[in-house]
Amino acid sequence: MTIQNKGNAADDWRITVTHSDVDNLRLWGARGSVQGDSIVFTGGSLKPGTSTTFQYSVTKTGRGNARPSGCSVVGGSCRVG
């Protein structure tokens, strides 16, 4: 995932990604926690115009793939691709 600060001030970031039946979370470059059917990712302050990246993988209980079904970010927009 790539996070970019398009605002006018430095700010910490927080993104919530919706997954169902998450069993195991592996994460590189950010902090994250499973909260029900969501994973909340957080990171340090980003200056205006800068970006950062992180990676994660999950496994899930039950059948099917562990693809995200949605996301949200405070003060901005995100998309699941």
mmCIF file of the N, C-alpha and C atoms, coordinates in Angstrom:
data_MODEL
# 
_entry.id   MODEL 
# 
loop_
_atom_site.group_PDB 
_atom_site.id 
_atom_site.type_symbol 
_atom_site.label_atom_id 
_atom_site.label_alt_id 
_atom_site.label_comp_id 
_atom_site.label_asym_id 
_atom_site.label_entity_id 
_atom_site.label_seq_id 
_atom_site.pdbx_PDB_ins_code 
_atom_site.Cartn_x 
_atom_site.Cartn_y 
_atom_site.Cartn_z 
_atom_site.occupancy 
_atom_site.B_iso_or_equiv 
_atom_site.pdbx_formal_charge 
_atom_site.auth_seq_id 
_atom_site.auth_comp_id 
_atom_site.auth_asym_id 
_atom_site.auth_atom_id 
_atom_site.pdbx_PDB_model_num 
ATOM 1   N N  . MET A 1 1  ? 0.844   -1.164  0.000  1.00 0.00 ? 1  MET A N  1 
ATOM 2   C CA . MET A 1 1  ? 0.000   0.000   0.000  1.00 0.00 ? 1  MET A CA 1 
ATOM 3   C C  . MET A 1 1  ? 0.891   1.228   0.000  1.00 0.00 ? 1  MET A C  1 
ATOM 4   N N  . THR A 1 2  ? 0.404   2.274   -0.629 1.00 0.00 ? 2  THR A N  1 
ATOM 5   C CA . THR A 1 2  ? 1.102   3.546   -0.644 1.00 0.00 ? 2  THR A CA 1 
ATOM 6   C C  . THR A 1 2  ? 0.197   4.604   -0.030 1.00 0.00 ? 2  THR A C  1 
ATOM 7   N N  . ILE A 1 3  ? 0.742   5.381   0.886  1.00 0.00 ? 3  ILE A N  1 
ATOM 8   C CA . ILE A 1 3  ? 0.016   6.456   1.548  1.00 0.00 ? 3  ILE A CA 1 
ATOM 9   C C  . ILE A 1 3  ? 0.691   7.755   1.147  1.00 0.00 ? 3  ILE A C  1 
ATOM 10  N N  . GLN A 1 4  ? -0.090  8.738   0.705  1.00 0.00 ? 4  GLN A N  1 
ATOM 11  C CA . GLN A 1 4  ? 0.463   10.020  0.309  1.00 0.00 ? 4  GLN A CA 1 
ATOM 12  C C  . GLN A 1 4  ? -0.287  11.132  1.038  1.00 0.00 ? 4  GLN A C  1 
ATOM 13  N N  . ASN A 1 5  ? 0.468   12.084  1.596  1.00 0.00 ? 5  ASN A N  1 
ATOM 14  C CA . ASN A 1 5  ? -0.127  13.249  2.259  1.00 0.00 ? 5  ASN A CA 1 
ATOM 15  C C  . ASN A 1 5  ? -0.314  14.344  1.217  1.00 0.00 ? 5  ASN A C  1 
ATOM 16  N N  . LYS A 1 6  ? -1.563  14.582  0.824  1.00 0.00 ? 6  LYS A N  1 
ATOM 17  C CA . LYS A 1 6  ? -1.876  15.635  -0.139 1.00 0.00 ? 6  LYS A CA 1 
ATOM 18  C C  . LYS A 1 6  ? -2.355  16.898  0.566  1.00 0.00 ? 6  LYS A C  1 
ATOM 19  N N  . GLY A 1 7  ? -2.276  16.898  1.895  1.00 0.00 ? 7  GLY A N  1 
ATOM 20  C CA . GLY A 1 7  ? -2.723  18.048  2.672  1.00 0.00 ? 7  GLY A CA 1 
ATOM 21  C C  . GLY A 1 7  ? -1.655  19.110  2.805  1.00 0.00 ? 7  GLY A C  1 
ATOM 22  N N  . ASN A 1 8  ? -1.929  20.070  3.689  1.00 0.00 ? 8  ASN A N  1 
ATOM 23  C CA . ASN A 1 8  ? -1.040  21.202  3.900  1.00 0.00 ? 8  ASN A CA 1 
ATOM 24  C C  . ASN A 1 8  ? -0.234  21.110  5.183  1.00 0.00 ? 8  ASN A C  1 
ATOM 25  N N  . ALA A 1 9  ? -0.468  20.076  5.989  1.00 0.00 ? 9  ALA A N  1 
ATOM 26  C CA . ALA A 1 9  ? 0.234   19.943  7.270  1.00 0.00 ? 9  ALA A CA 1 
ATOM 27  C C  . ALA A 1 9  ? 0.703   18.511  7.460  1.00 0.00 ? 9  ALA A C  1 
ATOM 28  N N  . ALA A 1 10 ? 1.773   18.345  8.231  1.00 0.00 ? 10 ALA A N  1 
ATOM 29  C CA . ALA A 1 10 ? 2.253   17.001  8.576  1.00 0.00 ? 10 ALA A CA 1 
ATOM 30  C C  . ALA A 1 10 ? 1.219   16.337  9.484  1.00 0.00 ? 10 ALA A C  1 
ATOM 31  N N  . ASP A 1 11 ? 1.029   15.039  9.316  1.00 0.00 ? 11 ASP A N  1 
ATOM 32  C CA . ASP A 1 11 ? 0.046   14.338  10.127 1.00 0.00 ? 11 ASP A CA 1 
ATOM 33  C C  . ASP A 1 11 ? 0.371   12.853  10.170 1.00 0.00 ? 11 ASP A C  1 
ATOM 34  N N  . ASP A 1 12 ? 0.010   12.193  11.279 1.00 0.00 ? 12 ASP A N  1 
ATOM 35  C CA . ASP A 1 12 ? 0.084   10.738  11.368 1.00 0.00 ? 12 ASP A CA 1 
ATOM 36  C C  . ASP A 1 12 ? -1.018  10.167  10.483 1.00 0.00 ? 12 ASP A C  1 
ATOM 37  N N  . TRP A 1 13 ? -0.846  8.939   10.023 1.00 0.00 ? 13 TRP A N  1 
ATOM 38  C CA . TRP A 1 13 ? -1.850  8.340   9.166  1.00 0.00 ? 13 TRP A CA 1 
ATOM 39  C C  . TRP A 1 13 ? -2.452  7.096   9.793  1.00 0.00 ? 13 TRP A C  1 
ATOM 40  N N  . ARG A 1 14 ? -3.694  6.797   9.373  1.00 0.00 ? 14 ARG A N  1 
ATOM 41  C CA . ARG A 1 14 ? -4.443  5.633   9.856  1.00 0.00 ? 14 ARG A CA 1 
ATOM 42  C C  . ARG A 1 14 ? -5.372  5.187   8.734  1.00 0.00 ? 14 ARG A C  1 
ATOM 43  N N  . ILE A 1 15 ? -5.259  3.916   8.361  1.00 0.00 ? 15 ILE A N  1 
ATOM 44  C CA . ILE A 1 15 ? -6.097  3.340   7.311  1.00 0.00 ? 15 ILE A CA 1 
ATOM 45  C C  . ILE A 1 15 ? -6.757  2.081   7.862  1.00 0.00 ? 15 ILE A C  1 
ATOM 46  N N  . THR A 1 16 ? -8.041  1.932   7.603  1.00 0.00 ? 16 THR A N  1 
ATOM 47  C CA . THR A 1 16 ? -8.776  0.732   7.995  1.00 0.00 ? 16 THR A CA 1 
ATOM 48  C C  . THR A 1 16 ? -9.165  -0.028  6.742  1.00 0.00 ? 16 THR A C  1 
ATOM 49  N N  . VAL A 1 17 ? -8.767  -1.310  6.679  1.00 0.00 ? 17 VAL A N  1 
ATOM 50  C CA . VAL A 1 17 ? -9.091  -2.175  5.545  1.00 0.00 ? 17 VAL A CA 1 
ATOM 51  C C  . VAL A 1 17 ? -10.008 -3.276  6.051  1.00 0.00 ? 17 VAL A C  1 
ATOM 52  N N  . THR A 1 18 ? -11.116 -3.494  5.336  1.00 0.00 ? 18 THR A N  1 
ATOM 53  C CA . THR A 1 18 ? -12.083 -4.506  5.731  1.00 0.00 ? 18 THR A CA 1 
ATOM 54  C C  . THR A 1 18 ? -11.741 -5.853  5.106  1.00 0.00 ? 18 THR A C  1 
ATOM 55  N N  . HIS A 1 19 ? -11.614 -6.854  5.953  1.00 0.00 ? 19 HIS A N  1 
ATOM 56  C CA . HIS A 1 19 ? -11.401 -8.247  5.547  1.00 0.00 ? 19 HIS A CA 1 
ATOM 57  C C  . HIS A 1 19 ? -12.370 -9.079  6.392  1.00 0.00 ? 19 HIS A C  1 
ATOM 58  N N  . SER A 1 20 ? -12.773 -10.224 5.893  1.00 0.00 ? 20 SER A N  1 
ATOM 59  C CA . SER A 1 20 ? -13.584 -11.109 6.729  1.00 0.00 ? 20 SER A CA 1 
ATOM 60  C C  . SER A 1 20 ? -12.767 -12.328 7.125  1.00 0.00 ? 20 SER A C  1 
ATOM 61  N N  . ASP A 1 21 ? -12.956 -12.778 8.338  1.00 0.00 ? 21 ASP A N  1 
ATOM 62  C CA . ASP A 1 21 ? -12.351 -14.012 8.853  1.00 0.00 ? 21 ASP A CA 1 
ATOM 63  C C  . ASP A 1 21 ? -10.822 -14.012 8.808  1.00 0.00 ? 21 ASP A C  1 
ATOM 64  N N  . VAL A 1 22 ? -10.186 -12.882 9.143  1.00 0.00 ? 22 VAL A N  1 
ATOM 65  C CA . VAL A 1 22 ? -8.722  -12.806 9.155  1.00 0.00 ? 22 VAL A CA 1 
ATOM 66  C C  . VAL A 1 22 ? -8.174  -13.713 10.246 1.00 0.00 ? 22 VAL A C  1 
ATOM 67  N N  . ASP A 1 23 ? -7.234  -14.563 9.872  1.00 0.00 ? 23 ASP A N  1 
ATOM 68  C CA . ASP A 1 23 ? -6.651  -15.513 10.812 1.00 0.00 ? 23 ASP A CA 1 
ATOM 69  C C  . ASP A 1 23 ? -5.236  -15.115 11.212 1.00 0.00 ? 23 ASP A C  1 
ATOM 70  N N  . ASN A 1 24 ? -4.436  -14.651 10.269 1.00 0.00 ? 24 ASN A N  1 
ATOM 71  C CA . ASN A 1 24 ? -3.031  -14.352 10.533 1.00 0.00 ? 24 ASN A CA 1 
ATOM 72  C C  . ASN A 1 24 ? -2.629  -13.116 9.740  1.00 0.00 ? 24 ASN A C  1 
ATOM 73  N N  . LEU A 1 25 ? -2.032  -12.131 10.404 1.00 0.00 ? 25 LEU A N  1 
ATOM 74  C CA . LEU A 1 25 ? -1.590  -10.892 9.771  1.00 0.00 ? 25 LEU A CA 1 
ATOM 75  C C  . LEU A 1 25 ? -0.075  -10.823 9.817  1.00 0.00 ? 25 LEU A C  1 
ATOM 76  N N  . ARG A 1 26 ? 0.547   -10.594 8.665  1.00 0.00 ? 26 ARG A N  1 
ATOM 77  C CA . ARG A 1 26 ? 1.987   -10.324 8.572  1.00 0.00 ? 26 ARG A CA 1 
ATOM 78  C C  . ARG A 1 26 ? 2.125   -8.935  7.984  1.00 0.00 ? 26 ARG A C  1 
ATOM 79  N N  . LEU A 1 27 ? 3.058   -8.143  8.531  1.00 0.00 ? 27 LEU A N  1 
ATOM 80  C CA . LEU A 1 27 ? 3.103   -6.729  8.208  1.00 0.00 ? 27 LEU A CA 1 
ATOM 81  C C  . LEU A 1 27 ? 4.529   -6.229  8.135  1.00 0.00 ? 27 LEU A C  1 
ATOM 82  N N  . TRP A 1 28 ? 4.825   -5.385  7.121  1.00 0.00 ? 28 TRP A N  1 
ATOM 83  C CA . TRP A 1 28 ? 6.146   -4.794  6.958  1.00 0.00 ? 28 TRP A CA 1 
ATOM 84  C C  . TRP A 1 28 ? 5.992   -3.299  6.711  1.00 0.00 ? 28 TRP A C  1 
ATOM 85  N N  . GLY A 1 29 ? 6.623   -2.459  7.534  1.00 0.00 ? 29 GLY A N  1 
ATOM 86  C CA . GLY A 1 29 ? 6.660   -1.019  7.309  1.00 0.00 ? 29 GLY A CA 1 
ATOM 87  C C  . GLY A 1 29 ? 5.574   -0.202  7.957  1.00 0.00 ? 29 GLY A C  1 
ATOM 88  N N  . ALA A 1 30 ? 4.758   -0.805  8.818  1.00 0.00 ? 30 ALA A N  1 
ATOM 89  C CA . ALA A 1 30 ? 3.692   -0.084  9.515  1.00 0.00 ? 30 ALA A CA 1 
ATOM 90  C C  . ALA A 1 30 ? 3.306   -0.877  10.761 1.00 0.00 ? 30 ALA A C  1 
ATOM 91  N N  . ARG A 1 31 ? 2.457   -0.289  11.566 1.00 0.00 ? 31 ARG A N  1 
ATOM 92  C CA . ARG A 1 31 ? 1.862   -1.015  12.694 1.00 0.00 ? 31 ARG A CA 1 
ATOM 93  C C  . ARG A 1 31 ? 0.447   -1.394  12.284 1.00 0.00 ? 31 ARG A C  1 
ATOM 94  N N  . GLY A 1 32 ? -0.048  -2.512  12.783 1.00 0.00 ? 32 GLY A N  1 
ATOM 95  C CA . GLY A 1 32 ? -1.395  -2.934  12.435 1.00 0.00 ? 32 GLY A CA 1 
ATOM 96  C C  . GLY A 1 32 ? -1.989  -3.825  13.489 1.00 0.00 ? 32 GLY A C  1 
ATOM 97  N N  . SER A 1 33 ? -3.304  -3.806  13.583 1.00 0.00 ? 33 SER A N  1 
ATOM 98  C CA . SER A 1 33 ? -4.004  -4.686  14.515 1.00 0.00 ? 33 SER A CA 1 
ATOM 99  C C  . SER A 1 33 ? -5.330  -5.116  13.901 1.00 0.00 ? 33 SER A C  1 
ATOM 100 N N  . VAL A 1 34 ? -5.718  -6.342  14.184 1.00 0.00 ? 34 VAL A N  1 
ATOM 101 C CA . VAL A 1 34 ? -6.991  -6.878  13.707 1.00 0.00 ? 34 VAL A CA 1 
ATOM 102 C C  . VAL A 1 34 ? -8.054  -6.486  14.719 1.00 0.00 ? 34 VAL A C  1 
ATOM 103 N N  . GLN A 1 35 ? -9.121  -5.861  14.223 1.00 0.00 ? 35 GLN A N  1 
ATOM 104 C CA . GLN A 1 35 ? -10.247 -5.453  15.055 1.00 0.00 ? 35 GLN A CA 1 
ATOM 105 C C  . GLN A 1 35 ? -11.527 -5.934  14.384 1.00 0.00 ? 35 GLN A C  1 
ATOM 106 N N  . GLY A 1 36 ? -11.987 -7.115  14.786 1.00 0.00 ? 36 GLY A N  1 
ATOM 107 C CA . GLY A 1 36 ? -13.161 -7.712  14.156 1.00 0.00 ? 36 GLY A CA 1 
ATOM 108 C C  . GLY A 1 36 ? -12.867 -8.089  12.727 1.00 0.00 ? 36 GLY A C  1 
ATOM 109 N N  . ASP A 1 37 ? -13.670 -7.571  11.795 1.00 0.00 ? 37 ASP A N  1 
ATOM 110 C CA . ASP A 1 37 ? -13.475 -7.842  10.370 1.00 0.00 ? 37 ASP A CA 1 
ATOM 111 C C  . ASP A 1 37 ? -12.639 -6.768  9.686  1.00 0.00 ? 37 ASP A C  1 
ATOM 112 N N  . SER A 1 38 ? -11.868 -6.006  10.467 1.00 0.00 ? 38 SER A N  1 
ATOM 113 C CA . SER A 1 38 ? -11.040 -4.944  9.907  1.00 0.00 ? 38 SER A CA 1 
ATOM 114 C C  . SER A 1 38 ? -9.611  -5.056  10.407 1.00 0.00 ? 38 SER A C  1 
ATOM 115 N N  . ILE A 1 39 ? -8.707  -4.506  9.617  1.00 0.00 ? 39 ILE A N  1 
ATOM 116 C CA . ILE A 1 39 ? -7.320  -4.342  10.040 1.00 0.00 ? 39 ILE A CA 1 
ATOM 117 C C  . ILE A 1 39 ? -7.055  -2.843  10.044 1.00 0.00 ? 39 ILE A C  1 
ATOM 118 N N  . VAL A 1 40 ? -6.571  -2.332  11.175 1.00 0.00 ? 40 VAL A N  1 
ATOM 119 C CA . VAL A 1 40 ? -6.265  -0.917  11.299 1.00 0.00 ? 40 VAL A CA 1 
ATOM 120 C C  . VAL A 1 40 ? -4.750  -0.756  11.211 1.00 0.00 ? 40 VAL A C  1 
ATOM 121 N N  . PHE A 1 41 ? -4.292  -0.007  10.198 1.00 0.00 ? 41 PHE A N  1 
ATOM 122 C CA . PHE A 1 41 ? -2.879  0.261   9.982  1.00 0.00 ? 41 PHE A CA 1 
ATOM 123 C C  . PHE A 1 41 ? -2.593  1.696   10.402 1.00 0.00 ? 41 PHE A C  1 
ATOM 124 N N  . THR A 1 42 ? -1.473  1.913   11.093 1.00 0.00 ? 42 THR A N  1 
ATOM 125 C CA . THR A 1 42 ? -1.089  3.259   11.507 1.00 0.00 ? 42 THR A CA 1 
ATOM 126 C C  . THR A 1 42 ? 0.398   3.467   11.257 1.00 0.00 ? 42 THR A C  1 
ATOM 127 N N  . GLY A 1 43 ? 0.759   4.729   11.101 1.00 0.00 ? 43 GLY A N  1 
ATOM 128 C CA . GLY A 1 43 ? 2.152   5.058   10.882 1.00 0.00 ? 43 GLY A CA 1 
ATOM 129 C C  . GLY A 1 43 ? 2.461   6.464   11.339 1.00 0.00 ? 43 GLY A C  1 
ATOM 130 N N  . GLY A 1 44 ? 3.707   6.821   11.239 1.00 0.00 ? 44 GLY A N  1 
ATOM 131 C CA . GLY A 1 44 ? 4.195   8.101   11.713 1.00 0.00 ? 44 GLY A CA 1 
ATOM 132 C C  . GLY A 1 44 ? 3.773   9.269   10.844 1.00 0.00 ? 44 GLY A C  1 
ATOM 133 N N  . SER A 1 45 ? 4.259   10.411  11.219 1.00 0.00 ? 45 SER A N  1 
ATOM 134 C CA . SER A 1 45 ? 3.907   11.660  10.571 1.00 0.00 ? 45 SER A CA 1 
ATOM 135 C C  . SER A 1 45 ? 4.464   11.724  9.146  1.00 0.00 ? 45 SER A C  1 
ATOM 136 N N  . LEU A 1 46 ? 3.616   12.169  8.227  1.00 0.00 ? 46 LEU A N  1 
ATOM 137 C CA . LEU A 1 46 ? 4.020   12.397  6.838  1.00 0.00 ? 46 LEU A CA 1 
ATOM 138 C C  . LEU A 1 46 ? 3.947   13.894  6.556  1.00 0.00 ? 46 LEU A C  1 
ATOM 139 N N  . LYS A 1 47 ? 5.017   14.445  6.027  1.00 0.00 ? 47 LYS A N  1 
ATOM 140 C CA . LYS A 1 47 ? 5.025   15.859  5.639  1.00 0.00 ? 47 LYS A CA 1 
ATOM 141 C C  . LYS A 1 47 ? 4.184   16.023  4.378  1.00 0.00 ? 47 LYS A C  1 
ATOM 142 N N  . PRO A 1 48 ? 3.638   17.207  4.149  1.00 0.00 ? 48 PRO A N  1 
ATOM 143 C CA . PRO A 1 48 ? 2.861   17.448  2.928  1.00 0.00 ? 48 PRO A CA 1 
ATOM 144 C C  . PRO A 1 48 ? 3.662   17.098  1.677  1.00 0.00 ? 48 PRO A C  1 
ATOM 145 N N  . GLY A 1 49 ? 3.013   16.416  0.740  1.00 0.00 ? 49 GLY A N  1 
ATOM 146 C CA . GLY A 1 49 ? 3.647   16.048  -0.514 1.00 0.00 ? 49 GLY A CA 1 
ATOM 147 C C  . GLY A 1 49 ? 4.511   14.805  -0.471 1.00 0.00 ? 49 GLY A C  1 
ATOM 148 N N  . THR A 1 50 ? 4.651   14.190  0.701  1.00 0.00 ? 50 THR A N  1 
ATOM 149 C CA . THR A 1 50 ? 5.467   12.975  0.794  1.00 0.00 ? 50 THR A CA 1 
ATOM 150 C C  . THR A 1 50 ? 4.580   11.741  0.856  1.00 0.00 ? 50 THR A C  1 
ATOM 151 N N  . SER A 1 51 ? 5.199   10.592  0.651  1.00 0.00 ? 51 SER A N  1 
ATOM 152 C CA . SER A 1 51 ? 4.459   9.332   0.706  1.00 0.00 ? 51 SER A CA 1 
ATOM 153 C C  . SER A 1 51 ? 5.312   8.276   1.392  1.00 0.00 ? 51 SER A C  1 
ATOM 154 N N  . THR A 1 52 ? 4.662   7.199   1.772  1.00 0.00 ? 52 THR A N  1 
ATOM 155 C CA . THR A 1 52 ? 5.332   6.045   2.358  1.00 0.00 ? 52 THR A CA 1 
ATOM 156 C C  . THR A 1 52 ? 4.607   4.798   1.880  1.00 0.00 ? 52 THR A C  1 
ATOM 157 N N  . THR A 1 53 ? 5.259   3.665   1.985  1.00 0.00 ? 53 THR A N  1 
ATOM 158 C CA . THR A 1 53 ? 4.641   2.408   1.581  1.00 0.00 ? 53 THR A CA 1 
ATOM 159 C C  . THR A 1 53 ? 4.770   1.383   2.698  1.00 0.00 ? 53 THR A C  1 
ATOM 160 N N  . PHE A 1 54 ? 3.874   0.411   2.687  1.00 0.00 ? 54 PHE A N  1 
ATOM 161 C CA . PHE A 1 54 ? 3.985   -0.747  3.567  1.00 0.00 ? 54 PHE A CA 1 
ATOM 162 C C  . PHE A 1 54 ? 3.347   -1.932  2.868  1.00 0.00 ? 54 PHE A C  1 
ATOM 163 N N  . GLN A 1 55 ? 3.643   -3.107  3.378  1.00 0.00 ? 55 GLN A N  1 
ATOM 164 C CA . GLN A 1 55 ? 3.100   -4.335  2.809  1.00 0.00 ? 55 GLN A CA 1 
ATOM 165 C C  . GLN A 1 55 ? 2.470   -5.160  3.925  1.00 0.00 ? 55 GLN A C  1 
ATOM 166 N N  . TYR A 1 56 ? 1.478   -5.945  3.546  1.00 0.00 ? 56 TYR A N  1 
ATOM 167 C CA . TYR A 1 56 ? 0.899   -6.885  4.495  1.00 0.00 ? 56 TYR A CA 1 
ATOM 168 C C  . TYR A 1 56 ? 0.356   -8.096  3.760  1.00 0.00 ? 56 TYR A C  1 
ATOM 169 N N  . SER A 1 57 ? 0.214   -9.176  4.493  1.00 0.00 ? 57 SER A N  1 
ATOM 170 C CA . SER A 1 57 ? -0.452  -10.363 3.972  1.00 0.00 ? 57 SER A CA 1 
ATOM 171 C C  . SER A 1 57 ? -1.300  -10.951 5.087  1.00 0.00 ? 57 SER A C  1 
ATOM 172 N N  . VAL A 1 58 ? -2.371  -11.607 4.698  1.00 0.00 ? 58 VAL A N  1 
ATOM 173 C CA . VAL A 1 58 ? -3.257  -12.243 5.669  1.00 0.00 ? 58 VAL A CA 1 
ATOM 174 C C  . VAL A 1 58 ? -3.631  -13.632 5.177  1.00 0.00 ? 58 VAL A C  1 
ATOM 175 N N  . THR A 1 59 ? -3.962  -14.478 6.103  1.00 0.00 ? 59 THR A N  1 
ATOM 176 C CA . THR A 1 59 ? -4.649  -15.723 5.801  1.00 0.00 ? 59 THR A CA 1 
ATOM 177 C C  . THR A 1 59 ? -5.999  -15.621 6.474  1.00 0.00 ? 59 THR A C  1 
ATOM 178 N N  . LYS A 1 60 ? -6.918  -16.442 6.063  1.00 0.00 ? 60 LYS A N  1 
ATOM 179 C CA . LYS A 1 60 ? -8.245  -16.381 6.655  1.00 0.00 ? 60 LYS A CA 1 
ATOM 180 C C  . LYS A 1 60 ? -8.744  -17.766 6.995  1.00 0.00 ? 60 LYS A C  1 
ATOM 181 N N  . THR A 1 61 ? -9.671  -17.814 7.903  1.00 0.00 ? 61 THR A N  1 
ATOM 182 C CA . THR A 1 61 ? -10.328 -19.063 8.235  1.00 0.00 ? 61 THR A CA 1 
ATOM 183 C C  . THR A 1 61 ? -11.438 -19.299 7.218  1.00 0.00 ? 61 THR A C  1 
ATOM 184 N N  . GLY A 1 62 ? -11.762 -20.528 6.977  1.00 0.00 ? 62 GLY A N  1 
ATOM 185 C CA . GLY A 1 62 ? -12.835 -20.838 6.037  1.00 0.00 ? 62 GLY A CA 1 
ATOM 186 C C  . GLY A 1 62 ? -12.353 -20.844 4.596  1.00 0.00 ? 62 GLY A C  1 
ATOM 187 N N  . ARG A 1 63 ? -13.313 -20.910 3.695  1.00 0.00 ? 63 ARG A N  1 
ATOM 188 C CA . ARG A 1 63 ? -13.013 -21.002 2.264  1.00 0.00 ? 63 ARG A CA 1 
ATOM 189 C C  . ARG A 1 63 ? -12.832 -19.630 1.636  1.00 0.00 ? 63 ARG A C  1 
ATOM 190 N N  . GLY A 1 64 ? -12.188 -19.633 0.474  1.00 0.00 ? 64 GLY A N  1 
ATOM 191 C CA . GLY A 1 64 ? -12.048 -18.410 -0.310 1.00 0.00 ? 64 GLY A CA 1 
ATOM 192 C C  . GLY A 1 64 ? -10.752 -17.682 -0.038 1.00 0.00 ? 64 GLY A C  1 
ATOM 193 N N  . ASN A 1 65 ? -10.570 -16.604 -0.792 1.00 0.00 ? 65 ASN A N  1 
ATOM 194 C CA . ASN A 1 65 ? -9.372  -15.794 -0.684 1.00 0.00 ? 65 ASN A CA 1 
ATOM 195 C C  . ASN A 1 65 ? -9.525  -14.737 0.405  1.00 0.00 ? 65 ASN A C  1 
ATOM 196 N N  . ALA A 1 66 ? -8.412  -14.233 0.865  1.00 0.00 ? 66 ALA A N  1 
ATOM 197 C CA . ALA A 1 66 ? -8.413  -13.203 1.905  1.00 0.00 ? 66 ALA A CA 1 
ATOM 198 C C  . ALA A 1 66 ? -8.278  -11.817 1.289  1.00 0.00 ? 66 ALA A C  1 
ATOM 199 N N  . ARG A 1 67 ? -9.072  -11.530 0.277  1.00 0.00 ? 67 ARG A N  1 
ATOM 200 C CA . ARG A 1 67 ? -9.013  -10.227 -0.395 1.00 0.00 ? 67 ARG A CA 1 
ATOM 201 C C  . ARG A 1 67 ? -9.760  -9.181  0.430  1.00 0.00 ? 67 ARG A C  1 
ATOM 202 N N  . PRO A 1 68 ? -9.256  -7.943  0.431  1.00 0.00 ? 68 PRO A N  1 
ATOM 203 C CA . PRO A 1 68 ? -9.973  -6.879  1.131  1.00 0.00 ? 68 PRO A CA 1 
ATOM 204 C C  . PRO A 1 68 ? -11.267 -6.535  0.407  1.00 0.00 ? 68 PRO A C  1 
ATOM 205 N N  . SER A 1 69 ? -12.285 -6.107  1.162  1.00 0.00 ? 69 SER A N  1 
ATOM 206 C CA . SER A 1 69 ? -13.551 -5.743  0.554  1.00 0.00 ? 69 SER A CA 1 
ATOM 207 C C  . SER A 1 69 ? -13.822 -4.244  0.626  1.00 0.00 ? 69 SER A C  1 
ATOM 208 N N  . GLY A 1 70 ? -12.957 -3.484  1.288  1.00 0.00 ? 70 GLY A N  1 
ATOM 209 C CA . GLY A 1 70 ? -13.147 -2.042  1.374  1.00 0.00 ? 70 GLY A CA 1 
ATOM 210 C C  . GLY A 1 70 ? -12.063 -1.407  2.211  1.00 0.00 ? 70 GLY A C  1 
ATOM 211 N N  . CYS A 1 71 ? -12.023 -0.074  2.198  1.00 0.00 ? 71 CYS A N  1 
ATOM 212 C CA . CYS A 1 71 ? -11.059 0.632   3.027  1.00 0.00 ? 71 CYS A CA 1 
ATOM 213 C C  . CYS A 1 71 ? -11.575 2.025   3.335  1.00 0.00 ? 71 CYS A C  1 
ATOM 214 N N  . SER A 1 72 ? -11.022 2.629   4.374  1.00 0.00 ? 72 SER A N  1 
ATOM 215 C CA . SER A 1 72 ? -11.358 4.002   4.725  1.00 0.00 ? 72 SER A CA 1 
ATOM 216 C C  . SER A 1 72 ? -10.128 4.652   5.353  1.00 0.00 ? 72 SER A C  1 
ATOM 217 N N  . VAL A 1 73 ? -10.044 5.960   5.195  1.00 0.00 ? 73 VAL A N  1 
ATOM 218 C CA . VAL A 1 73 ? -8.953  6.726   5.758  1.00 0.00 ? 73 VAL A CA 1 
ATOM 219 C C  . VAL A 1 73 ? -9.522  8.047   6.261  1.00 0.00 ? 73 VAL A C  1 
ATOM 220 N N  . VAL A 1 74 ? -9.080  8.489   7.412  1.00 0.00 ? 74 VAL A N  1 
ATOM 221 C CA . VAL A 1 74 ? -9.564  9.742   7.980  1.00 0.00 ? 74 VAL A CA 1 
ATOM 222 C C  . VAL A 1 74 ? -9.000  10.902  7.156  1.00 0.00 ? 74 VAL A C  1 
ATOM 223 N N  . GLY A 1 75 ? -9.870  11.798  6.710  1.00 0.00 ? 75 GLY A N  1 
ATOM 224 C CA . GLY A 1 75 ? -9.446  12.987  6.009  1.00 0.00 ? 75 GLY A CA 1 
ATOM 225 C C  . GLY A 1 75 ? -9.032  12.787  4.568  1.00 0.00 ? 75 GLY A C  1 
ATOM 226 N N  . GLY A 1 76 ? -9.373  11.651  3.971  1.00 0.00 ? 76 GLY A N  1 
ATOM 227 C CA . GLY A 1 76 ? -8.957  11.414  2.595  1.00 0.00 ? 76 GLY A CA 1 
ATOM 228 C C  . GLY A 1 76 ? -9.742  10.307  1.956  1.00 0.00 ? 76 GLY A C  1 
ATOM 229 N N  . SER A 1 77 ? -9.189  9.733   0.916  1.00 0.00 ? 77 SER A N  1 
ATOM 230 C CA . SER A 1 77 ? -9.857  8.662   0.206  1.00 0.00 ? 77 SER A CA 1 
ATOM 231 C C  . SER A 1 77 ? -8.898  7.508   -0.016 1.00 0.00 ? 77 SER A C  1 
ATOM 232 N N  . CYS A 1 78 ? -9.440  6.329   -0.233 1.00 0.00 ? 78 CYS A N  1 
ATOM 233 C CA . CYS A 1 78 ? -8.633  5.160   -0.567 1.00 0.00 ? 78 CYS A CA 1 
ATOM 234 C C  . CYS A 1 78 ? -9.459  4.252   -1.454 1.00 0.00 ? 78 CYS A C  1 
ATOM 235 N N  . ARG A 1 79 ? -8.777  3.307   -2.076 1.00 0.00 ? 79 ARG A N  1 
ATOM 236 C CA . ARG A 1 79 ? -9.479  2.363   -2.924 1.00 0.00 ? 79 ARG A CA 1 
ATOM 237 C C  . ARG A 1 79 ? -8.831  0.996   -2.816 1.00 0.00 ? 79 ARG A C  1 
ATOM 238 N N  . VAL A 1 80 ? -9.620  -0.020  -3.007 1.00 0.00 ? 80 VAL A N  1 
ATOM 239 C CA . VAL A 1 80 ? -9.135  -1.396  -3.047 1.00 0.00 ? 80 VAL A CA 1 
ATOM 240 C C  . VAL A 1 80 ? -8.995  -1.745  -4.503 1.00 0.00 ? 80 VAL A C  1 
ATOM 241 N N  . GLY A 1 81 ? -7.794  -2.165  -4.889 1.00 0.00 ? 81 GLY A N  1 
ATOM 242 C CA . GLY A 1 81 ? -7.550  -2.432  -6.313 1.00 0.00 ? 81 GLY A CA 1 
ATOM 243 C C  . GLY A 1 81 ? -7.290  -3.871  -6.599 1.00 0.00 ? 81 GLY A C  1 
# 
